[in-house]
Amino acid sequence: MERALRFPRLKQRLVRKFGSYCWQRIPEAEFERMVDGLIVNMKDRKINDERELAEFVSHESQVKGPLGLPQWRLFIKEDYQPDKSLFILKMHHVVTDGYGMSVFLANVMDTFDEQVLPHLPVLTTF
């Protein structure tokens, strides 16, 4: 998870300013205090088959993240089945786009090679 947290958006929260939403960087000390609440160990949760997993995901997809926190959660269940563990990353779509998600996952899974990824044009800012 340490490598994943290098992505700046994961250490930001949505706030309302002047009637619109914008990103606000969370100070490092404050983020360190809240990160344990973002990573959820589900060892005591009864999820042992695909039906129970689907019910959990269906329910969790309806739960909105509070604005004062980063817009992601990581759920871990080490004993999903005898030879399987679960790693469920819940992330609001505003955190990243499809391309950014592929870069994020490649980085987390040790397959990051920027030479393989397509080069995108630099967008102008307003």
N, C-alpha and C positions, 0 to 999 in steps of 0.2 A: 504493500500500500504506500510505502514511502515514495516510490517512484511516481505513483499516480498523483500524489499530492504536489508534485512539481508543476502540475497544470494550474495556472493562476485562478481559473474560474472555480475550481473546487475549494478555494479558500476565500470565496466571496459570497455575499448574500444580496438578495434583492431588497431594495428599500424604495419607498415612494418619495420623490422629490418633485416639487412643483407640479403635482398631479400625474406624474409619469413614473414608471419603474426604471431604476438604474442599478448598476452593480456597485457594491461598496466592498472594498478590501477589508477583511477581518484581521485585526492586529494579531501577530503571531502568538502572543501569550494567551489571548482570548480564544483563538482557534484551538490551541493545545488543550484548553480546558473543555472544549465542546466536542472534540473529535471522538472520544470514547462513546458518546451518545449517538454518533453517526454510524458507528460500526456495531451492528447488532449480532450478538452470539445467540443463535436459536437452538442451543443444545437441549433446552427443556420444552421446546415446541414440538408437538406431535405432527411431524411431516415425514411420512415413510413411503409414500407412493405418489404416482403422478396426479391422482385425483386430489389428494391433500395439498400437493404443491400448487395445483391449478387454483384451488380455493384460496390459498394464501396469496398468490399473485393477484387474483381477481380482487380480493379485499384490499390488499395493499395499494393497488393501482388507483383506488378511490380516495386514499388518504392524502390530503394536501400537506406539503411541507410548509412550516411556518416561515414567514418572510424574514425573520431575524436570524435564520440558520441557513447554511449552505443547502442548495437544492438537490441533494443526493443523500442516499443511505446505502450502506453495504450490509447485506444479511449473509451470515455464514452459518452453515449447518454441517458439521464434520461427519455426522453419522446418519446421513440421509438414508443410505442403504449400506449393507456390509462393505461394499467396495466402492462406494460413491460418496462424495461430499457436494454440497451446494455452495455456490458463490453467486449471489444475486445482487446485481448493482441496479439500484433504482435511481434514475436521474431524470430530472425535468428536461424537457426538450430545449429549453432556453440555455442550458449549460453548454451544449455543443451541437454542431450540425453533423451530418453523416460523415463527411471527410474528417472532421475533428475527432469523431468517435473512433474511426479506424486508426488514427494516429495514437489516440489514447490507449486503445486496446493493444495495439502492436507494442507500444512502450511498456505496458504492464506485463505483457506476455513474453518479454525478451526477444521479440522478433522485429524490433524497430530498426529500420535501415532507411535513412532519409533518401538514399540514392534510388530506392525502389519506388518511393512515393511520387506521384505526379507533382510537378511544380505548378502552383497556382499563381495567377497574376496578382500583383499587389493592388489592393483596392484603395481608392482615394477616400479620405475621411472628410466629413463635413464639419 
